[in-house]
């Protein structure tokens, strides 16, 4: 930009009057503004490093009343600014939080509006990637889909997204790094949104599956539509927002809904789907207790492949409404208890437990003093799969302290590593590029994960799967390269909350699964208000303390009085001597 362009943009920026700050996060500031008495408008100020100008340009070409209408875009020296129409009304999160679950008929109507918005985005090559209750406005003229902060254009031929982003409970499995996101990822999120509306619970939380299965409140056809939309494998879902929209319209007409193989095939829709029935039942529904007991699987009707199969059990009663970076969260570990003392547990193979207050009971690297737990192996693992050399590359104060990997089934590589902040400031959005190399140093597969924040002296552990394609068997080494710049800049004001884990136990079941369970408690509250849940990372270690592999699950945020219980289930884990478990805000 030349000086004249900068002065013009600054003059335009100054012409707006800020009426209220709606959100202020490291990813940008969202404000309610007016211009010479006109408006109000929503102005979003996005750091240039993470701004997706191409997405906002295409949004301006979209023609749907269910999407934000862009009024202006301009660029300042370090900020990209978007001004959109303001849509008055509560978010779906606020509506359900204050009034309880929606009736099935009303929920399908809202979902139809969201399908219309998503379909228009997809027609212009945009994947929203964060369709969640906080990003849906329920206005007088229907539902509106907002906040394209992490939307991206579809990249043909790519195998993974560059960075894993989304809102826990609504983000599709591929947003955790399993595959490339596309229109079917948004279909998954709309299905989860429908489940949320009719249950009033975040998908994946403790009572969600039991509430969704309540045939007295939720018609079988609605459950079937949710299951089909939320299948683990993208190919088993409705393939477009239009297909899902057609199924929802069939529900409203009382017709059958065609299901994927293995799904539920109900008859005609229940009478309770009619708006008249909803009015009659509204008072009872708003006060009805949630059925006890919860289904444990966080997913749809199609079971994931063994190395990707994971179960999350959550008992924290509070789901934090503040979302990371305007109602979305980075789907990577954020902050651990670096520098904090936390409780640790160890168990013997007999399953007995002993708790203590010494965080050093959990071995760690890079000087980390994290809230974690350690369990000795229950002897469930089989012979260790193929593994090899790990190449660690640090970048300034961001240091990769240790790492390990193994070749799992299905040409997939499991990796686990620790990232340490050796500086004096909290670093936001540092990333780690994981690259699988053959014996000649040729890159076979790569993925990148972003950590939301690493405090001074902290070490965060993360684990994920990398798709090695057909050449996975020729992988000789894996490179772990830190990026201190990542998606943002260093700051010093953020103080991470501190979590502790306890009652950590490891066992195996008859199917050969390795199961790690325990609880997460809040040690101290920080200033990370954007956090909306907890990441729990299990790191499997050999007898010499080296990393063998690992896994991560995401659960609700614990409070001082309500701990969160977690369960991690993995298949094909290599033989190991112990497992470390670390929890941190997410």
Number of C-alpha atoms within 10 A of each C-alpha: 9 7 8 9 14 15 13 14 18 15 11 13 15 11 13 19 15 16 12 11 13 13 17 15 15 17 22 21 18 23 21 22 22 17 14 8 9 9 14 20 21 24 27 23 23 22 22 19 15 16 19 18 17 11 21 19 12 14 21 16 13 19 13 17 15 22 27 23 19 19 13 13 18 18 21 18 13 11 17 20 23 19 21 22 17 15 21 11 17 15 21 24 21 17 19 19 13 10 12 20 22 23 24 27 21 18 20 23 18 23 22 24 22 28 25 21 24 27 23 21 24 21 11 15 18 24 25 27 29 30 31 27 26 23 19 26 24 22 14 9 10 15 26 24 26 23 19 21 22 23 19 20 18 17 14 8 7 11 19 22 22 16 23 24 23 26 25 25 22 27 25 31 21 20 24 23 25 20 20 18 27 25 23 24 28 29 33 33 25 30 28 27 28 27 29 27 26 25 28 23 24 23 23 25 23 25 22 25 23 17 24 26 17 15 12 9 20 20 22 21 27 28 22 21 26 26 24 28 32 31 25 24 21 22 10 18 27 25 17 20 25 17 16 24 22 16 24 24 16 17 24 19 13 17 17 15 23 16 20 20 11 9 17 18 17 18 12 16 20 20 12 19 24 18 15 11 14 20 13 11 14 16 10 11 17 15 11 11 9 15 14 10 12 19 18 19 17 19 25 22 22 19 14 15 13 15 20 20 17 22 20 22 24 25 19 23 16 15 16 15 17 18 21 22 22 23 22 27 25 26 24 28 28 27 31 32 29 25 17 19 19 25 25 28 26 24 21 15 14 10 15 10 15 13 14 12 13 15 24 18 16 22 18 21 16 18 15 24 22 33 30 33 33 29 27 23 24 23 15 20 19 13 10 15 14 15 21 13 14 18 16 17 17 17 14 13 19 25 24 26 22 20 25 26 26 26 26 26 16 14 15 21 26 25 26 26 26 23 28 26 27 19 17 13 17 23 25 25 25 24 24 28 17 24 21 25 22 17 10 9 13 12 15 18 22 19 22 20 27 25 26 26 30 30 29 20 20 26 30 28 35 28 24 24 25 26 24 23 14 11 14 22 16 14 26 18 22 28 20 28 20 26 20 22 17 21 20 20 15 19 14 12 11 17 17 24 20 24 31 30 30 27 22 28 27 28 21 18 10 7 7 15 20 22 19 22 20 19 22 34 25 22 20 14 14 12 11 20 19 22 26 23 27 25 26 29 26 26 28 27 24 16 12 8 15 17 24 27 30 28 25 23 22 27 29 31 27 27 20 10 9 15 23 24 22 25 22 23 24 19 22 20 26 25 21 25 19 25 30 26 31 29 33 32 30 30
